[in-house]
Amino acid sequence: MDDQAVRTRFAPSPSGQLHVGNLRTALFNWLLARHHRGTFVLRIEDSDAARSDAERIERLQGDLEWLGLGWDVGPGIDSPVAWQQSRRTDLHAAAAGRLRHMDAAYYCFCSTERLAALRERQKKAGHPPRYDGCCAGLDPVRSAERVAAGESAVLRLRMPAEGALRFTDAVRGEQSFQAADLDDPIIQRADGSAAFLFANALDDALMGITHVLRGEDHLSNTPRQIVLLERLGQSVPVYGHLSLVVDDQGAPLSKRRGAPGVGTLRDEGVEPAAIANYLARLGNPAPADGLERLDALAADFDVTRLSRRPVRFDRRQIDYWQSLAMAAAPVARLRPALRVDCVPDDRVAAFIRLVQPNLRRADELNDWALRLFSRQPVLDGALEARLRPSGAAFFETLAGLLESAATADWKPLRAELEAATGRRGGALMKPLRQALTGLDHGPALGDIIHLMPADIRRLRLQQAAAIAAPGADTDA
């Protein structure tokens, strides 16, 4: 494959926020282009004016940019090529005219009622619904006169009547469709606008797209689009049909079924690296286990290794990659999320490095800051009840030892704590952690003790001792 010649595209309809299914398609096309040092095109298929507006297009661009999927041709980049489908209508109309004049396409005057009745008869007979070619034999000159006189008609592509249509799918290998099973698709609507199948394929050819990765639900469109492009004398791209991303019920992800959108995940604090690393592995077993940069994912991308089976979206996997992204994030990347002012300036960097492996979102820094540096209570009623059996003397002993400890090194300090309290392991560590942080989990306890200000440690242990004192009643 000629690296410099590879040119992929992502061509969404701006009818809402990107969900993880179509984002995966964008990512795979981007990875393929970058793997071969080629070109990635963003084309907006905005021909449906009722569902497209500038705000939606800007939001779509923002989602891709936030994820790091920059484009070489598309919005915001000077180019002689129109990247909006709505600005390419003259090209579509001219190509439709050429097909009609070479008798590769014909006007169809069938009413909606006739087509509905035809589908119903075919359904009852157990046959797949397909156009029966009713208007295929009409005289083209007479048909043109009827349209010129104002009669409503669509334009259909004339498909081969017999034989097999074959192509090599980049993901699925050799594909073959019997011509008899493919009806003549509509390529131009009665209002003169181009149908999706027509505009999509023609724009790919005219924009020099060499490789198209898209969902397997478009597989049946491919033989028709190949015929269309060959009739027009255009180059046919390499098609690769990706396995669908499905939900827990096995249904394809969609906005209507509540598939999470990029904007929703971003608002929840999910890192772009987490989303990209998860989606890059969804149906793609090749990448290494660790968190990878986009350029590393691109370097290892091989379309022939992609799965042909549906893949299930698992939100818990995004949470897993999110934890890795949090742990790997630079301090400067996380610092703006820290909004409470209880952490001394000289301890901010050490604090962030300490707690970031335990973060799910960057804004959780604020909760950790309050737990480690604020004088506000951190114990709730349930935790207070769990601390009482330890007894007040236990926490008073801990407070005294931490106050007068001769070393900050955790191992000898822990040995002192064990010797003084007669407790080891969880019997010592769990109530100590709970008293200091109000949690059962978190960073290494020795590191927490080392970072917490001495007065905060003393206050937390004094509060725990008061709770565990004989006769103490939090309900009083």
Summary of the structure (lengths in Angstrom):
residues: 476
radius of gyration: 31.8
end to end distance: 77.4
largest distance: 104.0
contacts: 1431
relative contact order: 0.09
helix: 51%
strand: 11%
